[in-house]
Amino acid sequence: MNSLLGLSELNHPESPLAPLAELSKSLYVLPERELNRSLDGIGSRSLENFQEGIIPNKEEGLRREAEVQEELYEMYPEEEGYEIVSEAYLRDADGNIVRDPETGEARRIDFVVVKNGSVVDSVEVTSETADKTWQTAKEERIREAGGNYVRTSDGTLAEFPDNVETRIERRK
């Protein structure tokens, strides 16, 4: 069976998605204007303001990460045996992603620098004002629960030594 179905196939009675098509007809969707009004009514920003704020924030975050990544490539050249792993999940010795025992969430670190199977630097990039207290605490709990490894690009695991902690790199 082809997993890519066209919209016309969605309503076909033999389509595996036909029950979803019927269900969607019974759902009521608030028009954006009414959704904005309902959000404003509870003291939240309007949807437009939320959308306008989120995109510039994401762009700024990506810009900061690109700056730091470039600096890491200069500090830790590949020719000298370093590998910079981005968005690295904390894993156990078997390669399984370890979750925070308190929140059930995993932890992905912006940049981890690896050399000879060992983590030599770990960096979280953020704005000058973001509170990272909860994220740091979550990482500590995951590390205590055995999440002391990251997967490198070739699939091997690199271990965090006890003396390497993720540093917070704050940027404008």
N, C-alpha and C positions, 0 to 999 in steps of 0.2 A: 504494500500500500504506500502511495506517495504521501509523505508527511506535509508537503506544501500544498494546501488546498486553496483554490481561488475563492473569492467572495460568493460567486454564484454557486459553488459546490457546498457552501455552508448550509444553505437552505434545502439542499437535495435530501429527500427522505432517507436515503441509504447512507448518508454521510455520518461518520462517527461523531461529528460535532452538531448534528441536527438538534439534539436535546438542548444544547447550549443556545442555539439560535432561538428556540422557543422560550427558554428562560429569559433571554435578554429582552424579548418583547414585553415581558411583564415587569421589567425594572423601570423605575422612575428616575430620571436624571435631572438634577436641578440645572436650569440654565445658568451660565457663568454669572450673570447679573444678580440672580437670586442667591447664588452661592456667596458672592461678595457681600451681599447684604447680611446673610446669616453669619458670616465670619465677623463682620463689623459689629454685629449685635452682641457678640460675646467678648468684644474687646480686642480681637485679633486684627492684624493688618489685613487689608483687602488682598484678594488673590493677585491683583495686578501689582500691588506693592511688593508682595512676597516674591512674585516672579521676577520683578525688576531687581530685587536685592539679591536673589540667589545666583543669577547668572554672573554679575560682576564679581561676586564673592568667589565663585568657582574659577573664573578667569584669573583672579588674583592668586588664588591658591595654586593653580597650575603654573603661573608665572614664577612664583616663589620656588616651587619644586624644580622647575627647569634650571633656575639659577643655582640652586644647591647641587643638583645633579652635575652640572657642568663643573662646579668647583670640586666635587668629589672625584670626577674623572681626572682633573689636574693633580689633586693630592694623591690619588691612588691609581697610577697608570697601569693599564692592562699589561703592558710590556714587562712590568715588574711582578706579575703574577696575581694582581688584584682583580676581583670581580665585584661589580656593584649590582646588587639585586634590588629591584624596586618592588614595592608592594608585597613584601615577604611575610607570609603567615608564620607565627610561632608554632613549632611542631615538636612532637616527642621523638625519642630515639628511633622509633619505627617509621617515622615520617608522617604520622597522623596529626592533623591539626588539633591543637589543645585548646579547649574552651575554658573561659573563666568559671571557676566553680560557683561564684556568686551570681553572675549575670547570665551565664550560658553563652556569652559572646566570644568569638575568636578575636585575635589581635593581628592586624597587618601593619607592619612597620614600613614607613615611606622608603627608606634606603638602608640596606645592610651591606657593609663592605666585608668581603671574605678573602682570605689568603690561606692557602695550604689547609683547607678544610676547617678553618677556624674563623669566627667573626672577629674582626678587628675594630669595627666602628659600626654604630647603629644610630640613625638620625631620623627624627620626626620633625617635619617642616610645618611651621604654623605662623600665624599673624603675631604681631607684637602684643596683642591683648587677649588672645584665646586662652581660656583656662584649661589646662591639660592635667589637672589633679586627678580626675576620675580615670583618665586614660593611663596615666602612669601607675595608678593603683591597680588597675585591671591587668596591666602587663606584669607587675610584680607578682600578682596572684597566679597568673598563668605560668610564669617562670618557676614559681614555687611548686606548681603542679606538674612540672616536667617539661614545659614548653621552652626548651633551651636549644632548639635547632631551627634552621631555615633550609629550604630546598634551593639549591643553586640551579643555574640554567641547564646544566647537564644531568640534573636529577639527583645528584648526590646531596647528602645532608652536611651542613656546616654547623659546628657547635658554638654556642655562646659561652665563652669563659666566664667564670664568676665575676671577674673584674671589669667586664664590658657591660655598660648600661646604656640604654637609649638616651641620647642627648636631644634636647629640644632646641631646634634652630629657629629662632624668631626673626622674622623679616617683615619689613614694611610692605 
